[in-house]
């Protein structure tokens, strides 16, 4: 569980604190997100709500001249698309638990416009060091998206198998 998620359902004030702290250490911020294809190490100090401060101080100690920073804001279109996908999966597969997933997807509407995920990063010796923070609702959103993607893959694989001679 993410300690920050217990305190907030919007990481906007955490982001503001991060910006001030990073700038206070004389480090530049670069808007950017380190993707899954980049060799990386994730800062693992989940019990420390101020772990991002330790991360910034470590970046400075490592000689980093910049820190990447990205945010994920839940958009109305993302929620609408997720609800539609859950409804389609429920219709196509008569998925057990789909109504619960539909309820969860619909409950995300109250988080539209909020920051649910922040990522800080700095490169060092060919590796990207990352510190990520998410709210509980954003983590659940990601789980729902992943579940829908996985189910979509299963449906398409079954259709492909049916088409082969």
Secondary structure, DSSP 4 states (H G I P E B T S, - for coil): --GGGGT-S-THHHHHHHHHHHHHTT-EEEE----TTS-EEE---TT-TTHHHHHHHHHHHTT-SEEEEEEEE--HHHHHHHHHHHHHHHHHH--TTHHHHHHHHHHGGGGTT-EEEEEEEEEETTEEEEEEEE-HHHHHHHHHHHHHHHHHHHHHHHHHHHH--
